[in-house]
Every structure is written in C-alpha cells, then in structure tokens.
Amino acid sequence: MTLEFRPDQPDYLADPFPIYRRMQDEDPAHWSPRIKSWVLTRYDDVKRVCLDKDMSSDRLRPFFASMPGPEAAKIGDIIRYLSLWMVFRDPPEHTRLRKLTSKVFHLKSMRDMRPNIESLTDMLLADIGAREEFDFIDSFAGPLPALVIMDMLGVPRTELAKVKRMSDDMALFIGSSRTSPEKYDIAESATQEMAEFFRVMIRDRRANARPDLLSELVHLEDDGDRLSEDELVATCILLLFAGHETTTNHLANSTRSLILFPAEREKLRADPGLAARAGEELLRYDGPSGAQVRIVQVEHELHGKTLKAGDRVFIMLNAANRDPRVYADPDRVDLGRDGVAHLTFGFGMHICLGFPLARLEGEIAIPAVARHFRSMEFAGEPEWINSMVFRGMKSMPVRVAM
C-alpha cells in the first residue's frame, strides 16, 4: 500500500499514530507533496533537529514575504505581532526576547501559582456539580488554563469568554490545517482585537503598576534594554495564547487517555504520589503539540534524501514520543514508566518557555479529576482540532459518576 500522508483527514486527526509508525518504519524522512514539506517521525531525528542550528525557526517571515501585497495587507496585524513572537525567531533576536521575558516569567513565578491552580481546579469541579454528562473541554480543560494565565497577567476573570473567543479565532491561522480566505479574516480581526485589549491594559500598568506579570513586563529593564510597545503586545498575546491552548489539550488528552486505560486511572486515584510521573507519561502518550516546524538552512542528506535550503520540515513530536526504537510498548499508558524523556515541549533553546506551568497544571488537575469522579466514560464522539501543530479536541463529551 502506498504511504500517503493526509493530515487533514478525520481518521488521521482521531488517531495519527498508525501512519506515524508506518513512516518511522518505511520512510522516516518523508516528503509530502500534499503539504510541500518534509515530515520526520523518529525520536532521534526530531531531537537532532531541535538542536540543529542550521535549522531555522524563523518560518513566518519568509511566508509573509512570499505573499502578494494585497493578501499580506489583509493580515497586517498578524504579520506585525506574530513576527515578534520568540518562537518564530532565531538568535540573536530569539535570545534577546527570551532573556527579557524569562526575567519575569520564570520557574518561581510559575511554581507560585500552585495554590491558585488548586483553587481554580476545585472551583471548576464544584461548578460541574452533580451533572452526569458534560463537555470536558467546555467545563474544565478549557477554562482552567485560561484562568491561570489570565490571573498571572492580571486579566480580569470576567473577560474569560472574550479571551477564549479571540484565542480560538487566532488559532485558525496559527495551527489550523484548513486553508480558506475566511480563516485569515477571522484571525486578523481577533489579532487586532487582542492587540488593542492589551494596549489598554499596558497603558493602565504604566500609570498604575499592580502585582501581576503584565506590570513586571511593562516596567522590565535589563542593562538598558526594554521590550518595545509592539514587543510588549506580542509577548502578552503569545503568553495568553500559548499559556492556555496547549495546556487545554494536555488536560483533555490526558483525561481521555486515562479513560482508555482504566487500570492506570485507578492507580492514580489510589496513589496521589504518582501525580508527577503520571503527568510525564501522559504527556508522552498523547501530548498536546503535534509538531514544530523548521526551515532548512544548509542542504544535507537524511535517510538517503536531500533536504535543500529553504525546505520546510515538520518534526512530529508525538510520533517521536511513541517511537518503538526508544520506548518499549509505546502505545500503552504505563504510569510507572521510566526511561528516556519525552519531546512534548520540544528540546534545546526553543523548548517551551512555559512548560513548567503546563506540567504543574497537569500534575494538579489530572489527579484531581480522577479522584473527584469515581468513573468516567465517553458520552459521544470527540471533535478533533484540524491541525498538525496542535493535538487536541474542540469537544469531549463525558459521562461521570461520583
């Protein structure tokens, strides 16, 4: 059977792992005419690309530069702000932006959120109340990470619905596999709205500093270097967007995995000390990020194929995390698993800045959900996000018993 990579098909979105296994075994450096990109699926290859300085993360600016003028004009604010995201920059720009941002968004500031995460988890579970059926994304996995990062930045909780709408609309451009003119229009409008949303807050924090992350970013200075106004706006958008979209997927995917492996769910319910190890295994088994993208800078050979300068490369993180060359019985959840670290958050200088926060939210919320509900099962088919970059669901109907 001919190996054909079709990442927008429903069967792929629901379960991409069978095609990943075929690609690992039959064509580990796969050229996909459909997406005009290389697709790498083996653990060692993915990790090597993460560390390779001849692979560029600056993939948006070349894309924007290739767009005809009238088309680029329609997404002017997307270009303006996303081009400043550190995740799409190479050194030295990446180094500078990450250094400045990490002055305030650091391990201690994230760990200090533990009591808040625990309180929000309890609040959302209480809000679910005695309902026997509900959408896990809508009721829990969606609002929890959004409220956590909103609290850190100082965004009022009353803005949750607006924040989620703007972020979901932006995701149409950033992570969607769907190609259509309206997705650019919707994402551009959301970017404009979110930029103005933060500009108003930034003006307020300049005049009236508060004990929140946004005030620290506004007044941040490092040897005379500061974030410009546009960099401030772009960083706030990035922190808000990345700070909850991926963690929503983590909480939902992990809960789904525990439903699929009920014996492991019972182990977690019985042993609270298993939380940290369980979090890592669930991130490995079905992580929230499907892929990262790089651009080839220097022509080279890989598995007998020639990767040319300018070629786009998708490194499939979730595929690497189930590579049988690295993990024994990789398609099984084993909360006691030891061994090689997963690549869910990337690796090297572009490892996700907020991964300690996502990890902490998972360690707190996933066991809390398992303890709160005696049993949990699917109450309908999930709706998967049409994306290669994000791995997650729009909805996950569940039926529970207390």
C-alpha positions in Angstrom: 0.0 0.0 0.0 1.4 3.4 -1.0 2.3 5.6 2.0 0.2 8.8 1.8 0.3 11.4 4.5 -3.1 13.1 4.7 -3.1 15.2 7.9 -6.5 16.8 7.3 -8.4 13.6 7.2 -10.8 12.6 10.1 -9.1 9.2 10.7 -5.7 10.9 11.0 -7.0 13.6 13.4 -8.6 11.0 15.6 -5.6 8.6 15.6 -2.4 9.7 13.8 -0.2 7.0 15.4 -0.7 4.2 12.8 0.6 6.3 10.0 3.4 7.6 12.2 4.5 4.0 12.7 4.5 3.3 9.0 6.5 6.4 8.3 9.0 5.5 11.0 9.5 2.1 9.6 9.2 2.7 5.8 10.0 6.4 5.2 11.5 8.2 8.2 12.4 11.3 6.0 9.1 11.6 4.2 8.4 14.2 1.5 4.7 15.1 1.5 3.6 16.7 -1.8 0.3 17.5 0.0 1.9 19.9 2.4 5.1 20.5 0.4 7.2 19.7 3.4 9.4 17.0 4.9 7.9 15.0 7.8 10.2 13.5 10.4 8.8 10.9 12.8 11.7 9.1 14.6 12.8 10.2 18.0 16.5 10.7 17.2 15.8 12.7 14.1 13.3 15.0 15.9 15.7 15.6 18.8 18.6 16.3 16.4 16.6 18.9 14.5 15.7 20.6 17.8 19.4 21.1 18.5 20.5 21.8 14.9 21.5 25.5 14.5 21.3 25.0 10.7 17.5 24.5 11.1 15.7 27.8 11.4 12.5 28.6 13.4 12.0 31.8 11.5 9.3 30.3 9.3 6.7 33.1 9.3 8.7 36.0 7.9 9.7 34.1 4.7 6.0 33.0 4.4 4.8 36.6 4.8 7.4 37.9 2.4 6.2 35.4 -0.3 2.6 36.7 -0.1 1.3 39.0 -2.8 1.0 42.6 -1.5 -2.9 42.7 -1.4 -3.0 39.4 0.5 -0.4 40.5 3.0 -2.3 43.7 3.6 -5.3 41.7 4.7 -3.3 40.2 7.6 -1.2 43.2 8.5 -1.6 42.8 12.3 -1.0 39.1 12.2 2.3 39.9 10.4 3.1 42.8 12.8 2.7 40.8 16.0 3.4 37.2 15.2 6.7 38.1 13.5 7.8 39.3 17.0 7.0 36.0 18.8 10.2 34.5 20.1 9.0 31.0 18.9 9.4 32.2 15.3 12.8 33.9 15.7 16.4 32.7 15.6 19.3 34.1 17.6 20.1 36.8 18.3 16.5 38.1 18.3 15.2 34.9 20.0 18.0 35.1 22.6 17.1 38.7 23.5 13.4 38.2 23.7 13.6 35.0 25.7 16.1 36.6 28.1 13.9 39.6 28.7 10.7 37.6 29.1 12.2 35.0 31.4 13.2 37.8 33.8 9.5 37.8 34.9 8.0 34.6 33.5 10.3 32.1 35.3 10.2 28.9 37.3 9.4 30.6 40.6 6.6 32.7 39.3 5.1 29.6 37.8 5.5 27.5 40.9 4.0 30.2 42.9 0.7 29.6 41.0 0.2 26.2 42.8 -2.4 27.5 45.3 -4.2 29.4 42.6 -4.3 26.3 40.3 -5.6 24.1 43.2 -8.3 26.7 44.0 -9.4 27.1 40.4 -9.5 23.3 40.0 -11.8 22.9 43.0 -14.0 25.8 41.8 -14.5 24.3 38.3 -15.2 20.8 39.7 -17.7 22.4 42.1 -19.3 24.2 39.1 -19.8 20.9 37.3 -21.7 19.8 40.4 -24.0 16.8 40.1 -24.1 16.8 36.3 -23.7 13.3 35.0 -22.9 14.4 31.4 -20.9 17.4 30.2 -18.3 18.6 27.8 -15.0 18.2 29.5 -13.3 20.8 27.3 -16.0 23.4 27.8 -16.5 22.8 31.5 -12.9 22.1 32.7 -10.0 21.7 30.4 -10.7 24.9 28.5 -11.3 27.4 31.3 -8.7 26.2 33.8 -5.5 27.1 31.9 -7.1 30.3 30.5 -7.9 31.5 34.0 -4.5 30.6 35.3 -2.6 32.6 32.7 -5.2 35.4 32.9 -4.6 35.6 36.7 -0.8 35.7 36.1 -1.1 38.6 33.6 -3.7 40.4 35.6 -6.5 40.0 33.1 -9.9 40.1 34.9 -11.6 36.7 35.1 -14.8 38.4 33.7 -13.0 38.5 30.4 -12.7 34.7 30.1 -15.3 34.4 27.3 -13.7 37.2 25.2 -10.2 35.8 25.8 -11.3 32.3 24.7 -13.0 33.6 21.6 -10.1 35.8 20.5 -7.6 33.0 21.1 -9.7 30.4 19.2 -10.0 32.7 16.3 -6.3 33.3 16.2 -5.7 29.6 16.3 -7.3 29.4 12.8 -4.2 31.0 11.4 -1.5 29.6 13.8 -2.5 25.9 13.9 -5.2 25.1 11.5 -4.8 22.8 8.6 -7.8 24.3 6.9 -7.0 26.7 4.1 -9.7 29.2 3.4 -9.8 33.0 3.0 -12.2 33.5 5.9 -9.8 31.9 8.4 -7.3 34.7 7.7 -10.1 37.4 8.0 -11.3 35.9 11.3 -7.7 35.5 12.7 -6.7 39.1 11.6 -9.8 40.6 13.3 -9.0 38.6 16.5 -5.4 39.7 16.5 -6.4 43.4 16.1 -8.9 43.0 19.0 -6.4 41.3 21.3 -3.7 43.8 20.5 -6.0 46.7 21.4 -7.1 44.7 24.5 -3.5 44.6 25.8 -2.6 48.1 24.7 -5.3 49.4 27.0 -4.0 47.3 29.9 -0.4 48.3 29.1 -1.3 52.0 29.4 -3.0 51.3 32.7 0.0 49.4 34.1 2.4 52.2 33.0 0.4 54.6 35.2 -0.6 52.2 37.9 1.6 49.2 38.5 -0.1 46.2 40.0 1.2 42.9 41.5 0.9 41.0 38.2 3.1 39.7 35.4 1.9 42.4 32.9 3.1 45.2 35.2 6.5 43.5 35.6 6.8 43.2 31.8 5.9 46.9 31.3 8.5 48.1 33.8 11.1 45.5 32.9 14.6 46.7 32.1 17.8 44.7 31.6 21.0 46.6 31.2 19.1 49.4 29.5 17.2 47.0 27.2 13.4 47.0 27.3 10.6 45.5 25.3 9.2 47.9 22.7 5.5 48.6 22.7 4.9 46.2 19.9 7.1 43.6 21.6 5.1 44.0 24.8 1.8 43.5 23.0 3.2 40.5 21.0 4.6 38.9 24.2 1.3 39.3 26.0 -0.6 37.7 23.1 1.9 34.9 23.0 1.8 34.2 26.7 -2.0 34.3 26.8 -2.4 32.1 23.6 0.4 29.6 24.3 -0.3 29.6 28.0 -3.7 28.0 27.7 -4.2 26.5 24.2 -1.6 23.8 24.7 -2.5 23.1 28.4 -6.1 22.7 27.5 -5.1 19.9 25.1 -2.8 18.4 27.7 -5.6 18.2 30.3 -8.2 16.8 27.8 -5.8 14.4 26.0 -4.6 13.0 29.4 -8.1 12.5 30.8 -9.1 10.8 27.5 -6.0 8.5 27.8 -7.0 7.5 31.4 -10.5 6.6 30.2 -8.9 4.4 27.6 -6.7 2.8 30.2 -8.9 2.5 33.3 -6.5 0.4 35.3 -3.9 3.2 35.2 -6.6 5.7 36.1 -7.4 3.6 39.2 -3.6 3.6 40.1 -3.7 7.4 40.0 -6.8 7.6 42.1 -5.2 5.3 44.7 -1.8 6.9 44.9 -1.5 10.8 44.9 2.3 10.4 44.9 2.1 9.1 41.4 1.0 12.6 40.0 4.3 13.8 38.7 5.3 10.6 37.0 1.8 10.2 35.6 1.9 13.7 34.1 5.1 12.9 32.2 3.7 9.6 30.9 0.5 11.2 29.8 2.5 14.0 28.0 4.4 11.3 26.2 1.5 9.1 25.3 -0.7 11.7 23.6 0.9 15.1 24.0 -0.8 18.5 23.2 1.6 19.6 20.5 1.6 17.5 17.3 4.5 19.2 15.6 7.0 22.0 15.4 8.3 23.5 12.1 11.8 24.3 10.9 13.3 25.7 7.7 16.4 24.0 6.3 19.3 26.5 6.1 22.1 24.2 4.8 21.5 21.4 2.3 22.1 17.9 3.8 21.3 14.3 3.5 18.9 12.4 5.8 17.9 8.7 5.3 19.1 8.9 1.7 17.0 12.0 1.0 18.3 15.5 0.1 16.9 18.3 2.3 17.5 21.5 0.4 18.0 25.0 1.8 14.6 26.7 2.1 12.7 23.4 2.5 10.1 23.2 5.3 10.4 20.4 7.9 7.7 19.2 10.2 9.2 17.4 13.3 6.4 15.3 14.7 6.7 15.4 18.5 4.0 12.9 19.3 5.4 10.5 16.7 8.8 10.7 18.3 7.3 10.1 21.7 5.9 6.7 20.5 9.0 5.6 18.6 9.5 1.9 19.5 13.2 2.3 18.9 13.2 4.4 22.2 10.2 3.2 24.2 9.1 -0.3 25.0 5.4 -1.0 24.3 5.0 2.7 23.3 1.2 2.5 22.5 0.4 1.7 26.1 -0.1 4.1 29.1 2.2 3.0 31.9 2.2 5.5 34.8 5.2 3.7 36.3 7.3 4.1 33.1 10.9 5.2 33.5 13.5 5.9 30.8 14.1 8.5 28.1 12.5 11.9 28.5 9.7 12.8 26.0 10.0 15.6 23.5 6.5 17.1 24.0 7.7 20.6 24.9 10.5 20.5 22.3 14.2 20.4 23.2 17.1 22.8 23.2 16.9 26.6 23.0 13.3 26.5 21.7 11.9 24.4 24.5 8.6 25.8 25.5 9.2 28.7 28.0 6.0 27.9 29.9 6.5 24.1 30.2 6.9 24.1 34.0 3.5 25.8 34.3 1.8 23.3 31.9 3.4 20.5 33.8 2.3 21.9 37.2 -1.3 22.3 36.0 -1.4 18.7 34.8 0.1 17.4 38.0 -2.6 19.1 40.0 -5.7 19.0 37.8 -5.5 15.5 36.2 -5.3 13.6 39.5 -8.0 15.9 41.0 -10.4 14.9 38.2 -9.6 11.2 38.6 -10.3 11.4 42.4 -13.4 13.6 42.0 -15.2 11.2 39.7 -15.4 7.6 40.6 -15.9 6.6 37.0 -15.7 8.5 33.7 -16.6 7.3 30.2 -17.2 8.9 26.8 -20.7 10.2 26.1 -20.2 10.8 22.4 -17.5 11.2 19.8 -15.0 13.9 20.4 -14.5 16.7 17.8 -10.8 16.9 16.9 -9.0 20.1 16.1 -8.0 20.2 12.4 -4.3 20.9 12.9 -0.8 19.4 12.6 0.7 21.8 15.1 -1.9 21.3 17.9 -3.1 17.9 19.0 -6.4 18.3 20.8 -10.1 18.3 20.7 -12.8 21.0 20.4 -15.2 19.0 22.4 -15.1 15.8 24.6 -18.5 14.7 25.9 -18.1 12.6 29.0 -20.4 10.7 31.4 -19.4 10.5 35.1 -20.3 9.0 38.4 -19.4 10.5 41.7 
